[in-house]
Amino acid sequence: MTRERIVTGAQLSPEEDLTQYSLRPRTLSEYVGQNELRGKLEVLLEAAKGRREPVEHVLLYGPPGLGKTTLAYIIANEMGSRIVATSGPSLQRAGDLMGILTNLGEGDILFIDEIHRLASVIEEFIYPAMEDFKVDFVVDKGAFAKVINVPLKRFTLVGATTRAGMLSAPLRDRFGLYYHIDFYPPEELEEIVIRSAKLLEIDVDREAAGVIALRSRGTPRVANRLLRRVRDYAAVKADGAINAEIAGEALDAEGVDSAGLDNLDRKLLRVILDYYKGGPVGIEALGATLSEEVDTLVDMVEPFLLKIGFVQRTRRGRVASAMAAEHLGLKPPSTGTQENLF
């Protein structure tokens, strides 16, 4: 079943993509949060510029909406390089990638989003490009087939994935740098909301920004989306100014509660707590009970619930915590049915 979830880290529409693009920081100094990662990138980029060499190939992984694409563009901007962006699913033939690679200049950035979804033929084609900056292209067939060795300019491949475990070992090993992007704490999201509000010319006070941050599931893209929804609510129900009360009312109306959970999150937790007595329950059983795709639950629902401790994964299935029951006002699960599961 397909539904729009405003708390998902994925993009909802091309129009939203344009808005998010306008809010992206352009330099590391503008980038809010991920301090450890930002410090490592500063050293990496300064060292590469000092040597006048391209940056090593970089793999960015983490849940959607946390800034992997933003960091790719920042790397290009800091290095003064051109960036060419594509995605794993859009590269189906070797010829598709051949055209991109041969048009890259010295030090250019090739950004591949959803790199875990590259076809196997594309993966094998890109190995020599990453290692030796050359590609072997086969022309003609049968007895007339011949291999043309095409040299490439030294470039940097920046790959982004939400599922690093699905990358093949040979591809993963060809990246020199691996950076994990984690969920943001509320105080960093609050700064992101205030920054975005200034760019969008929205009148929001710090307390209201804090309310939005707490309900943004640790995800900047969600924070920016909720900010725009609150802006619309304030324009209709108030005088346009956003305070904590207005922000809370607006997000309650959208079905986003104080913990950042939406209807699907709460429904999943209630099914585990009520129908399956707190768990354990397999993810396939949950998907069937909720009439939802398993991939939707694993990729879009579970990560945040795991992060905040409302759900735990065990050998026998998913278990809802006492915190989740307390949040929903339900009876805590019996500890006798959940012991010795780990």
N, C-alpha and C positions, 0 to 999 in steps of 0.2 A: 504494500500500500504506500503510495507516494503522498507526502504531506510537507507543507512548508513549516520548518522549525526555525524560529528566529534565534534560537540559542545554539544552532549548529555552527561549527567553524567553517563550513564550506560556503562557497559563494552561492547566492540564491538567484542572481540574475546578472546579465551583462551591464545593466544600468548601475547596480550596486558595485560592480567591479570598477567602473569609472569613478564612482565616489570614493571607494577605498583607495584607488590609485592617487587621487588628489590629496589624501591624508597621509600618505606614506612619507616617512622621514627620508631625506636624501643623503645624509651623512651619518657617520657613527655618533657624532656629537649630538645629533638630534634624536637619536634612537633611545627610547626609554626602556629600561629593564634589561634582563639577561646580562647582568654586569660581568659575570665571569666569562661568558662567551664574547662579549664586546671587548673585554681586555685582551683576550687571545687574538681576536681579529685585528685589533690595533697593532699588535706586535707583528703579526703575519703580514699585514699590508705595508707597514713601514719598512720591514725587512726586504720585501719584494721590490718596493720602489727604490730602496737603497742599492740593491743589486741590479736594478733595471731589468728585472726578469718578470715574466708572468707569474701569477699566484699558482700554487699547487692546486690540483683538482680537489674540490671541496664537496663533501656530502652533508646535507642538512636534513635532519629527520626529527619528526615530532608530530603531534596532532595537528589537524588543519586549523588555519586561522591565527597561528602564533607568529608569523612573520618570516617564513622561509623565503618567499618570493621577494619580500622587502629587503632582506639581507643580501640576496643575489644582486639586486639593483644597487644597493649601497656599495658592495664590493666593486662593481663596475664603475660607479661614480668616483669612488675613492682612488681607483687606479687610473682614472681618466680613460677608460676603455669603452668600446661599444659593446652592447649586450644584445644577443640574439636569443629570444625566448621561444620555446616550443614545449611539447609535452609527450610523454611516453606513448599514449594511445594514438597520437597523430602521426607517428613515425612507423609506417607499415612496411615500406620497401627500402632496400639499401640506397636506391636512387634518391629517395627523399632526404636521407641524411647526407649523402654525397654532395648534393647541391649546397646544403648549409655549410658543411665543413670546408669546402673549397673556396667559399666566399668569406671565410673568417680571416681577419687581419691579425698581425702580430699583437699578442696580448689581449685579444678580444675574449669576451665571456660568452660561452654557450650555456644557457640555462635550460635544463630539462626538468620540468615538473612531472610528478607522478612517475619517476624514473623506474620504479618497480614494475611498471606495466609495459616496459619495452619488449618488443617481440624478440625471440631468441636470435633470429637472423640479424637484427639490428645490433644486439649486444655483441655478437661475434665480430661484426663489422667495425664496431667502435673501439675494440681492444687495441689494435695497433695505432689508432688515432690518438688514444690517450697515452700510450707508452712511448711510441716512436715518432708521433706526429707525421704519420703517413697512412694511406689507405691503399689496399689492393682491390682494384675494380676489374671484374671479369666482363669481357665483351665477347659477343658471338657465342655460339654453342657448339658442342660436339668437337669434331676434328679441327674446327676453325676457332675454337675458344682460345683466348689469350688473356694474360693478366697484365694490367697496366698499373704500375706503381706510381701513385700520385702523392708528392710531398705536400705537407700542410704547414701553415704558419703556426708558431707556438701559441696555443690558446689555453684557456682555463675552462674546464667543464665544472659547472656547479649543478649538482643533482639535488632534487628535493623529493622526499617521500614521507608518507604517513605510516608506511609499513616497511621498515628497514629489514625485518626478518624475511621478507619476500624477495629481497635482492639476492641474486646468485653470488656465491662466494668469489668467483673470478672477477665479476664486475665490482663488487665491494672492495676487493683487495687493490684495485687500481686507483682508488681514491687515496690521496696522501693525507687528507684531513677529514675527520668526522666530528660533527658538532650536533649535539642533541639540544633541541629547543623545548623547554618545559613550560608548563602553565605559569602564568604571572600571578604574583601575590596582589591582593586588593590595593595596596598603597601604590604600586607601579601602574596598575590599571587606572587608578584615580588620576594620576598625572597624564596618562594617555587621553582620558576623557576630557580633561581640562584643555590639553593641547588641541584636540580635535574640535572642541567647542569654539576655541578662538579662530581656527581656520574656517569653520562653518558660520562664524558670527552668531553663535548661540549664547544667550545669556543664561549661564548656569553657575550656581555657587558651589563652593568646595564640598559642602555637606551633601548636596544633590549628586555631585560627581562621585562621592563615596558610595551612595546608595546604588548608583548604576554599576560601579565597579564591583560591588559585592555580588551582584546578580549576573555578572558577565562570564562566569564559569572559567575565569582565569585566561580568557581569550580576547586579545585586542580587537579582532574583527567583530566579535559579538558585542563588545563594549561600544564600538562605533555604531553598530546597527541599533542597539538599544537607545543610544543617545538620540538618533534621528527619530525613533518612535516616540520617545519622550518629548522631543521638540514638537512633533505634530500634535500630541495630546495637549501640551501646554498652549499651543496656538489656538486650539478650539475651546478648551475648558478653562483656561486662565488667560492672563494678559501676555503670554509668551515667555515670561520669566520663569525659570525652573528652580524650584527649591526642593528640599528633601521630601516634603509631603506630596508635591505634584509628581515627582519622580516615582515615588512609591505607588501612588494611585495609577499612574500610567502603566507601570510594569505589572501591577496586579491585574489590570484590565487585559494585558497581553498574555496573562497566564503564566508569567515568570515570577516564582515566589522568592522569598528572602534568601534562599540558598542557591538561586539560579536554576532551579528545576522547572521544567515545563510539564505539560500534561502527559507526554509520553514517558518521561522519567518517573513521574509519580505513579503512572499506571504500571510500569515495570516493577517498581518497588512494592506496590500493593499486591500484585500477582504473586511475587515471591513470598511476601509476608502472610497474606490471607490464604491464597489457593494452595501454596506449597509449604505452608507453616514455617516460613523463614528460610527454606532451603535445606540441603543443596538441591539444585535443579539444573539440568543441562540447558545450554544455550539454545539448542534446537527445540526443546520443549517450550522454552520461553517464547521463541519466535512463532511457533505454532499457536500458542495460547493468545498472543498479542496480535496475530495476523500481520507480523512484520518480518521483513527479510533479516536473516541472521547477520548478514554483513552490516546492515543498518545498526543493529544493536551493538555489534562488536566495534565498529568504527566510529559511530556517532553518539551513542548513548553511554556505553560502559566506561570509556576512559575517564570521564569526569567523575562518575559515581565511584569508581575505584580510587581516584585521586583523593576524594574527600572522605573516603572510608565508609560510604553507604552500602557498598557491595564488595564482597571478597570472592576471589576465584579459589576454588579448592580442587582436589583431585576428582571429586564426585560432582562438581557443578558449582553454580553461583549461590552465594549465601548473602542475605540481607542482614545488616548490622542492627544493633539496638539503637544506634544514633539515627538510622533511617526511620525506624519505627517511631521514635520520639518526635522526629521532625514532622511526620505525617499524622501524629496523634493516635497511633495504633499500638496494640499490645506488643511488647517486645517479644522476639522469637524465643522459644524455649532453648536453653543452653544444652539440655540433654540430647536434643536431636542434631546438634552441630559440633559436639566435641569430637576430638580425634580425627578431624577432617583434613588437617594440614600435614 
